[in-house]
Amino acid sequence: MDIPRSFHLHMISDATGETLITIAKAVRVQYAQVRAVEHLHPLVRSRRELERVLKDVEAAPGIVLYTLFNRELADHLEEACKRLNLPCVPALKPILQVFESYLGTKATPTVGGQHVLDADYFRRIEALNFTMLHDDGHLPENLNDADIVLIGISRTSKTPTSIYLANRGFKTANVPLVPRVPVPPQLEAPTNALVVALVASPERIAQVRQNRVIDQAQNHLEDYVDRETIAAEIAQTRQLCAKHGWPIIDVTRRSIEETAAAIIRLYDDREAPALEA
């Protein structure tokens, strides 16, 4: 059987479709040799909207993933896919069945329930606002109000990691470590925040910095991209962390998501003794 070079993937949701996007991505990367042509169909909440989507599915047949809590719409979608001889997968059904079996009760269908404006939602918004205001060393006097403070030399992914953590509800500040510039005194003082240093290999940092220099047409920045100079900056970062007992995460081969997961684990481990006390 010949392996196709590409396939159509239809994601049909009665909400934003973010859940399907995440699930599809986790599965899609396992088949890197085949390109997925993705079709996202969000906010499908009526028979009329579903019929419009089915026309697209028929025009570009492929795998169908869906999260439709309206049973009538879900049944209609499955019948249509059966008629078209297409695989149709209710992405959350196996998980819901496990919950129902364990809890002994059926789910209460809630369309877009993960996006309700509850306390957790507003906590994430507050965290994002805090993080944007405290990016790149701004407002160091507020570092003690942060949940997490990321430190590191230039081009160690501090800002994107901070934003990801903020979307998880953590107020995150990041402070750049610049040669011959002292760290803010608020960072040297005892703080309630978890301070984590991000480092990477000199080769990776040099490459990223070189690209930045080219993009911004900057000249006379030999030290900025010099591997030996970068190695010295990293050594100074490690010395600073050893002095204060701050953990270090090497992001050379980590994605932003993996880095954030490691930081959250450090945060949870630190909070656990306080909860048990």
C-alpha positions as CSV (number, residue, x, y, z in Angstrom):
1,M,0.0,0.0,0.0
2,D,1.4,3.4,-1.1
3,I,1.7,6.0,1.7
4,P,-0.1,9.2,0.7
5,R,2.0,12.4,0.7
6,S,-0.8,14.4,2.3
7,F,-4.3,14.0,3.7
8,H,-7.2,16.2,4.7
9,L,-8.0,16.5,8.4
10,H,-11.3,18.1,9.4
11,M,-11.7,19.3,13.0
12,I,-15.4,20.1,13.8
13,S,-16.2,21.7,17.1
14,D,-19.1,23.4,18.8
15,A,-16.6,25.7,20.6
16,T,-13.3,27.2,19.5
17,G,-11.7,24.0,18.4
18,E,-8.6,24.4,20.5
19,T,-9.0,21.0,22.1
20,L,-9.1,19.4,18.7
21,I,-6.1,21.4,17.5
22,T,-4.0,20.1,20.5
23,I,-5.1,16.5,20.0
24,A,-4.5,16.6,16.3
25,K,-1.0,18.1,16.7
26,A,-0.1,15.4,19.2
27,V,-1.1,12.7,16.8
28,R,0.0,14.4,13.6
29,V,3.7,14.6,14.6
30,Q,3.8,10.8,14.8
31,Y,3.4,10.8,11.0
32,A,5.9,13.3,9.9
33,Q,6.3,11.7,6.5
34,V,2.7,12.7,5.6
35,R,1.5,16.3,5.4
36,A,-1.9,17.1,7.1
37,V,-4.0,19.6,5.3
38,E,-6.0,20.9,8.3
39,H,-9.6,22.3,8.1
40,L,-10.9,23.8,11.3
41,H,-14.7,24.2,11.6
42,P,-15.4,26.0,14.9
43,L,-18.7,27.1,16.5
44,V,-20.8,24.4,14.8
45,R,-24.0,24.6,16.8
46,S,-26.8,24.1,14.4
47,R,-27.9,21.7,11.7
48,R,-27.5,24.4,9.1
49,E,-23.9,25.1,10.1
50,L,-23.1,21.4,10.1
51,E,-24.6,21.0,6.6
52,R,-22.2,23.7,5.4
53,V,-19.3,21.9,7.0
54,L,-20.3,18.6,5.5
55,K,-20.1,20.2,2.0
56,D,-16.5,21.0,2.7
57,V,-15.8,17.5,4.0
58,E,-17.3,16.0,0.9
59,A,-15.3,18.3,-1.3
60,A,-12.0,17.4,0.5
61,P,-12.6,13.9,2.1
62,G,-10.3,12.8,4.9
63,I,-10.2,12.1,8.6
64,V,-12.9,13.8,10.7
65,L,-12.3,14.6,14.4
66,Y,-15.1,16.3,16.3
67,T,-16.3,17.6,19.7
68,L,-20.0,18.1,19.4
69,F,-22.0,17.7,22.6
70,N,-25.3,18.0,20.9
71,R,-26.2,14.4,20.3
72,E,-28.5,15.0,17.4
73,L,-25.7,16.9,15.5
74,A,-23.1,14.3,16.4
75,D,-25.4,11.5,15.1
76,H,-26.0,13.4,11.9
77,L,-22.2,13.9,11.4
78,E,-21.4,10.3,12.0
79,E,-24.2,9.1,9.6
80,A,-22.9,11.5,6.9
81,C,-19.3,10.3,7.4
82,K,-20.5,6.7,7.2
83,R,-22.2,7.4,3.9
84,L,-19.0,9.0,2.6
85,N,-17.0,6.1,3.9
86,L,-14.8,8.4,6.0
87,P,-13.4,7.8,9.5
88,C,-15.2,9.9,12.1
89,V,-13.8,10.2,15.6
90,P,-15.4,11.8,18.7
91,A,-12.2,13.0,20.2
92,L,-13.4,13.2,23.9
93,K,-15.7,10.2,24.0
94,P,-13.2,7.7,25.3
95,I,-12.1,10.1,28.1
96,L,-15.7,10.9,29.0
97,Q,-16.5,7.2,29.2
98,V,-13.7,6.6,31.7
99,F,-14.8,9.6,33.8
100,E,-18.4,8.3,33.8
101,S,-17.4,4.8,34.7
102,Y,-15.2,5.9,37.6
103,L,-17.4,8.7,38.9
104,G,-20.7,6.7,38.4
105,T,-22.4,9.7,36.8
106,K,-22.9,11.0,33.3
107,A,-21.4,14.2,32.0
108,T,-23.4,17.4,31.9
109,P,-23.0,18.6,28.3
110,T,-21.5,22.1,28.4
111,V,-20.6,23.7,25.1
112,G,-17.3,25.6,25.3
113,G,-17.2,24.9,29.1
114,Q,-13.5,25.2,29.2
115,H,-13.8,28.9,28.2
116,V,-16.2,30.1,30.8
117,L,-15.3,33.4,32.6
118,D,-14.5,31.9,35.9
119,A,-11.9,32.8,38.5
120,D,-9.3,30.7,36.8
121,Y,-9.9,32.6,33.5
122,F,-9.4,36.0,35.2
123,R,-6.3,34.6,37.0
124,R,-4.7,33.9,33.6
125,I,-5.6,37.3,32.3
126,E,-4.1,38.9,35.4
127,A,-1.0,36.8,35.0
128,L,-0.6,37.7,31.3
129,N,-0.9,41.4,32.1
130,F,1.7,41.1,34.9
131,T,4.0,39.2,32.6
132,M,3.8,41.7,29.7
133,L,4.6,44.6,32.1
134,H,7.6,42.8,33.6
135,D,9.2,41.6,30.4
136,D,12.9,42.1,29.8
137,G,13.7,43.4,33.3
138,H,11.0,46.1,33.5
139,L,9.7,47.1,36.9
140,P,12.2,45.2,38.9
141,E,10.8,46.7,42.1
142,N,7.8,44.3,41.7
143,L,9.8,41.1,41.4
144,N,8.5,39.9,44.8
145,D,5.0,39.9,43.4
146,A,5.8,37.4,40.7
147,D,5.2,33.7,41.0
148,I,8.2,32.9,38.8
149,V,11.2,34.9,37.7
150,L,13.2,33.7,34.7
151,I,16.8,34.9,34.3
152,G,19.3,34.3,31.6
153,I,21.5,35.9,29.0
154,S,20.2,37.2,25.7
155,R,18.4,34.6,23.4
156,T,17.6,32.0,26.0
157,S,13.8,32.0,25.2
158,K,12.9,34.0,28.4
159,T,10.1,36.0,26.9
160,P,8.2,33.2,25.0
161,T,8.5,30.9,28.1
162,S,7.2,33.7,30.3
163,I,4.2,34.2,28.1
164,Y,3.5,30.5,28.0
165,L,3.7,30.3,31.8
166,A,1.3,33.3,32.0
167,N,-1.2,31.5,29.9
168,R,-1.0,28.8,32.5
169,G,-1.8,31.3,35.2
170,F,1.6,32.1,36.6
171,K,2.7,35.7,37.1
172,T,6.1,35.6,35.4
173,A,8.8,38.2,35.2
174,N,12.0,37.8,33.3
175,V,15.3,39.5,33.9
176,P,18.2,39.6,31.3
177,L,21.7,38.9,32.6
178,V,24.0,41.4,30.8
179,P,27.8,41.3,31.1
180,R,29.2,44.0,33.5
181,V,25.6,45.0,34.6
182,P,24.7,44.0,38.1
183,V,21.4,42.2,38.6
184,P,18.6,44.2,40.2
185,P,19.0,44.4,44.0
186,Q,15.4,43.1,44.4
187,L,16.6,39.8,42.8
188,E,19.6,39.5,45.2
189,A,17.3,40.0,48.2
190,P,15.1,37.1,49.5
191,T,12.0,36.7,47.3
192,N,8.8,34.7,47.4
193,A,9.1,34.0,43.7
194,L,10.7,30.9,42.2
195,V,13.8,32.1,40.4
196,V,14.9,29.9,37.5
197,A,17.8,30.4,35.1
198,L,17.6,29.4,31.5
199,V,20.8,28.5,29.6
200,A,21.6,27.0,26.3
201,S,24.7,25.8,24.4
202,P,27.1,28.6,23.1
203,E,26.6,27.2,19.6
204,R,22.8,27.6,19.7
205,I,22.9,31.0,21.3
206,A,25.5,32.2,18.8
207,Q,23.3,31.0,15.9
208,V,20.2,32.7,17.2
209,R,22.1,35.9,18.0
210,Q,23.7,35.9,14.5
211,N,20.2,35.6,12.9
212,R,19.0,38.5,15.0
213,V,22.0,40.7,14.0
214,I,21.3,39.9,10.3
215,D,17.6,40.6,10.7
216,Q,18.2,44.0,12.3
217,A,21.2,44.9,10.1
218,Q,23.3,45.5,13.2
219,N,27.1,45.8,12.9
220,H,30.1,45.9,15.3
221,L,28.6,43.2,17.6
222,E,31.4,40.7,17.4
223,D,31.3,40.0,21.1
224,Y,27.5,39.4,21.0
225,V,27.9,36.4,18.7
226,D,31.3,35.2,19.7
227,R,31.1,31.7,21.1
228,E,33.9,32.2,23.7
229,T,32.2,35.3,25.0
230,I,28.9,33.5,25.2
231,A,30.5,30.6,27.1
232,A,31.8,33.1,29.6
233,E,28.3,34.6,30.0
234,I,26.9,31.2,30.6
235,A,29.6,30.4,33.2
236,Q,28.7,33.6,35.0
237,T,25.0,32.6,35.0
238,R,25.9,29.3,36.6
239,Q,28.1,31.0,39.2
240,L,25.2,33.3,40.1
241,C,22.8,30.4,40.4
242,A,25.3,28.5,42.6
243,K,25.6,31.4,44.9
244,H,21.8,31.7,45.4
245,G,20.8,28.1,45.0
246,W,18.7,28.8,41.9
247,P,17.8,25.9,39.6
248,I,19.1,26.0,36.0
249,I,17.3,24.6,32.9
250,D,19.2,23.9,29.7
251,V,16.8,24.9,26.8
252,T,19.2,23.8,24.0
253,R,17.0,20.9,23.0
254,R,13.8,21.8,24.7
255,S,10.6,23.3,23.2
256,I,9.0,26.2,25.0
257,E,6.3,23.8,26.3
258,E,8.9,21.4,27.7
259,T,10.8,24.2,29.4
260,A,7.6,25.5,30.9
261,A,6.6,22.0,32.1
262,A,9.9,21.6,33.9
263,I,9.5,25.0,35.5
264,I,6.0,24.3,36.7
265,R,7.2,21.0,38.2
266,L,9.9,22.9,40.1
267,Y,7.2,25.4,41.3
268,D,4.8,22.6,42.4
269,D,7.6,20.7,44.2
270,R,8.5,23.9,46.1
271,E,4.8,24.5,47.0
272,A,4.2,20.9,48.1
273,P,5.9,21.1,51.6
274,A,3.9,24.3,52.4
275,L,0.6,22.6,51.6
276,E,1.5,19.6,53.7
277,A,2.5,21.7,56.7
